[in-house]
Amino acid sequence: MGRLTFDPVGYKVIWGMESIELLAKEFALLQFLYHHRDRAFTRDQLLDQVWPMEFPVERTVDDHIYRLRKKLSSWAHIQINTVRGYGYSLTVRESISVMNPSVGDREVNSSVRDIFKKYHLYGQGKSMLALATQQDILGFEMDPFYNIYLKFIQGDIAWFLETEEVPLQNRLFWLLILYRGTNPEPEQVLDYLSQTIARRLLSPEEHREVSILNILEVYADAGLAMEAMKRFGKTRETVRSEGLTGFVMPVAIMEMYVCVLAGQLEEAAKVSERLTELLKETPYLREIGRYQIVQGLLCLAHGRESEAERLFDEGLDVLNMSLNVPLRIISMCQIMRYIERNYPSPEMERKYASIYKTLDQEYGLSKHRKDMEAVINEALSMS
């Protein structure tokens, strides 16, 4: 059976080679029903899920269902059913097809997996998503890791909370990063990461990434930037000794961020110069977006507000273009937190709070926060 893919940029839904553009609420409604297919929901339940901050009437759901059915009419395998006296459900009919003979070809699968790795390295989330939707046509099986990773970069929090396809311990790493984007108190995130590291609950690769990268930013967020800076040496040594070339730029961006929060602006500027040269050699979208965000914070620390705002906006646009929802929402939290604590500006505060509110509604950040805490605590208690 094929997969329905959701591209939040332009509110497109994709099946195979075909795509359909929807309106924002049509997109959100279809996404919710698809992720909970074969389950019936009342109109009130759908209103709570898709219009949580608004007060529409039940007729609103009926109107959106009508328009969705009309737009999806060419995809007969996707059906939105009326459950009389209750509400609506969505079902996907499996089509009978002859398996593409290249599915079992090791050379084909190896080549495609190498392409996925390249797109991952370059931060080209949209390219990965486009390739993933063509599995049946191109005849390859996607590495199970990328099935999870694509859910992650699309910010599908509900899937990570509810799926039974992946054990909870294998979801913990992703949930911890997504949780950072729900704008909790940094001290809570630091506690979760510290417990996770101490109890060695992650795979060796995930444990290493959290230890040498993620937790250092969170130390800074929690007002412990100097503690993070003490750990830079170990991080650099790990990257060097283990040949982690893919970590060079993320680590440099992390160092620059921590230095800005520590008030070490000259050191941050030196790291910025190094990053500028690195990005000339390897202009990866994900790193470009993150660099622009942190460079914006450095400009703000120097009082260059208009330049900072331009860099924030450009960085967020690049992260949107690369289809990396977690980095977008984490970056938004860092921008808002820095403005609140270090550079009071009511106009900027309102602007970025408004952008975050839109992301909050789209991805259910505050709505899912308590459930994420419950699931993370459950995973921690299993140690």
N, C-alpha and C positions, 0 to 999 in steps of 0.2 A: 504494500500500500504506500502511496506517495505521502508527502507531508505538506501541510499548509504552513507557509512561512510568513511571518509578520515583519514588515519593514516600517518602523515608526516614522521614518523620514518620508514625508509625502503620504503617509497612511496607506501604504500599498500592502495587498495580500498577494502571495505568489504561490502558484501551483505548477510545478514543472516549468515550462517555458512561458506560461501565461501569467499576467499580473492584472489586478483590478484595483483602482484607486477608490478609496472610501472617504467619507467625512470622519472627523475625529471621533465622534461618539459611536458611529457605525463600526469603526475600527475597534474601539474598546469593547463594544458589545460582542462582536464576532470573536475577538480574542478570548474573552472570558468564556463564552459558550464552547469554543473549540478546546480550550484547555480543560474544560469540565464536560467534555462530550459524553453523551449517553446518560446524562443526568438532567432531570427536569427542575426548572426554577420558576418561582412565582414572579409576577411583575414587580412586586415589592422587593424581592431579593435582587432582581436585576437592577432596579433603581438604586439600591444601596451600593451595589458593586460598581456601576458605571457612572452614576450621578451622585456620588457621596456628599458633595458640598453644595448641591443644588436642591431645588424643591419642585421637580416636574411632576406631572400627573401620570397615572398609569397609561393613559393614551399615548404618552411619549414613547413608551416601549413598543407598543403596537405599531406606531408609525415607523420606527427605526427597523423593526423586524420586516415590515412590508418592503421598505427600501432595500434592505439587505437581500431579501429573497429575489427581488427584481435584478439587482446587480450581479448576484451569484447564479442566475438562472442557467447560464451556460455550463456551470459545473454541477452536473446532475448527481455526482457522487457525494456532494455536500448538501444535506437537507436540514432545514430548520423546521422542526415539527411543532404544531400546536397541540398541547396536552389539555384537552377539554376540562374546563373547570379548575385548572391549575395554572398553567403558564406555557413555557417553551422549553424545548430541548434541541440539541444539535447532534446529528449522527453523520458518520462518514462511512460510506459504503465501499468496501474493498473491491477493487476491480480485478478481474481475472486476466492475467497477462503471462506471456512467455518470458522467463527470466533471461535477461541479457547475458549472453555467453561470456562476456568479459568480466562478469562479477567474480568468477573463480580464477581469473588470470592474475598471478602474483605480480607480474611486471606492471600491469595496468594499475593494480591497487597500490603498489609501492610508489609508482610515479605520482599518482594523485595525492597520496599522503605526503610526499615531499612538497607538492604544491601547497597543500594546507599548511605545512610547517613554515613555508616562505611567507604566505599571507599572514600567518600568526606573527612572525617576526616583524614584518613591516607594519603591523597594526591595521591591516586591511580587513576589518570585520565584515564589511559589505561583500567583499570578494569571496570570503569564506562562506558567507550565507548563500550567495548566488551559486557557488559550486555545490554546496550541500543539497540544494533543491534539485540538482540534476543527477542524483545518484542513479535513479532508474534508467534515465536516458543514456548517461555516459557509461553505465555498467560498472560501478565500483561500490565497495562497502566502506563507509566512513569509519575512521578510528573511533572507538567508543569514547575516548577522551574528548573529541570534538563535538560529540553529541551533547556532552555536559557543558563544554566551553561556550558553545553557541547560545545555549540557554542563559549562561552567565552574562555574556556581553550584551544580550538583549534585555537584561534586567528582569528576567522572568522569576521574580521572587516567589510567586505562588507555586511554581513548579518545584523549586528547591525545598519548599516547606511541605509539599503534599506528595511528591512522587514516591512510588514504591519500587521504581526501576533501579534506584541507586541507594545503597545502605546509608544510614545517617552519618556514620563516621566518614564516608567518602564525600559527603556534602558539606561537612563542617568548614573546611577551608574557604569554600565559595560563599557560604552564609556569613562568615566573619567579615569578609570584604564587603559584601552587599550591605551588611548591617551598618558599616561605617557611613554609608550614604543616606541612612535614615536620620542622620543628625542627632545621635544620642550624645550624652555627656562623654567626652573623651576618656575620662577616668574609667567608665564602664567598659569601653572598648579595650583599654589597656589591661584591665583585669581579665577579660576573656582571653586576650592574646597571651598574657602571661601564664594563665592556667593551662592553655593549650600547649604552650611550649614546655612547661614544667612536666606535664603528664605525657608528653610525646604522643599526642593523639593523631598526628598527621603523617602522611607518607614522608619519606626522607626528603624528597624534593620540595614538598609543601612546607615542611618544618624549616628547611633552610631558608626559603623565601620569606617566611614570616619573621624568622630570627634576624636576618641581615638586612631586611628592607622594610616590610610593613610596620613592624612594631616601633621602628625608630621614628617614623613620621608621627605615630600616635603618642610617643613620649613627648614630642614637641607640642602636639595639640593639647596635651594635658599639662602644659607648663613646665615640662622637664626637658627642655631642649639641650641643656648642658649634659644631662645624663645620656641623651642620644649621641651627642658629639663624642663622648668618651668611647662609644662603641664603633666609631667609624673605622678605626684601625683593623678591628677584627673583620668587619664587613669587606674592606678592601682586600685583606689577605685571603679571605675565602674566595672572592671573585678571582683573584690572581692564581691561587694554588689549584683551584678546581677548573680553571679555564672557562669561566662562565662569561663568555663574551657578550651574550645577550643581556647580562645584568649591568654592563658598564654604564650605559646611559640612564637606566632607571635609578641606579645607585647614585649617580652624579646629581640627578634631579632631586632625589631625596636629600642628599647632602645640602644642596642649595636651599631647599625648603627649610630644613632644620636651622641652617645658618641665619636665614631671614628671621625666623621666629626667635632665635637666640639674640638677635640684634647684632650679629657679626656680619655687617653689611659688606665690608671690604672682602671678607672671605667668600661671601655669597657671590660677589662680583667676579672674583677669580674663577669660581666654579662655572659661572655663567659664560665666561670667555672660553673655557675648555669645552663646554657643551656646544657653543656656537660652532667650533671646529668639528666636533664629533658629528653634529647634525648635517654639516656640509658633506661629510663622507657617507653617512647613512641617514638620509632624511625620512625616518620612519614616522608615519602619521601619529601614532599613539604618543611617541616621545615629543614630537613637535607640539602637540596640543598641551601636554603636561608642562613642557618647558615654558610655553607662552603664559600659562597660568602663574607659574612661580616667578617668572620674570615680571609679571604684572604686580605681584606682591612686593617684589624688590623695588619697583618704581613707586609703589604706594608708600613704602617705608621711607623713601626719599621725598615724599610729598608731591610726586608728579601724577596727580590724580587722573587727568585726561589720558595720559599715555597708559597708565595702569588699566583704565577702563577699556581702552582699545585692545590691549593685550588679553584681558579677561574674555572679551567677546570673541576675539579671533581664536583663542585657545578652546573655548567651549564649542565654537563652530567646527573646528578641526576634530575634536573628540566626537562630535555628532556625526561628522562625515565618515569617521573611521568606524562608526557603530560600536562604541564602547560606553554603554550606559553606566556601569559602575564607576569608571573614572570621571565621567561627567558629573555624577551626583556627589562623589567625594570631593571633586574640585569645587563644586558649588558650596559645599559645607565649609571648606577651607577659606574660600573667599568671604563668605558671610561672617565666619568666626573672626577672621583677621580684621575686617572692617569694624565689627562690634567692639573688639578688644583694643585695637591699636590705632584706628583711624576713623573716629566718629564722623559719619557723613550720611545724614538722613536720606539724601537723594539716592546715593549708591546703595544704601541699605534697603530702601524700598524697591529699587530696580532688581537687585539680585534675589531678594525675598520673593518677589513676584515670579521670577524665572523658576526659582526652586518650587514654588507652590504649583506651577504648571507640571513640573516633573513629578512632584509628589502625587498629584491627581492621576497622572498617566501611569505611574508604576506602583502606586499604592504604598508609598514609603512609610508614612506615619501609620497608615492602616495596618500594615504588616509588622510594625516594629515589635509589639508585644508578643506576637506569635513567634517572631524570630528569636526573641530572648528566651521564650519557653523551649524552643527546639535546641538552641545553643546550650542552654542549661541542661537539657536532657542528654545531649552528646557529652558534655563535660562530666556528668554524673555516671556515665558508662565506663569511665576509665578504671 
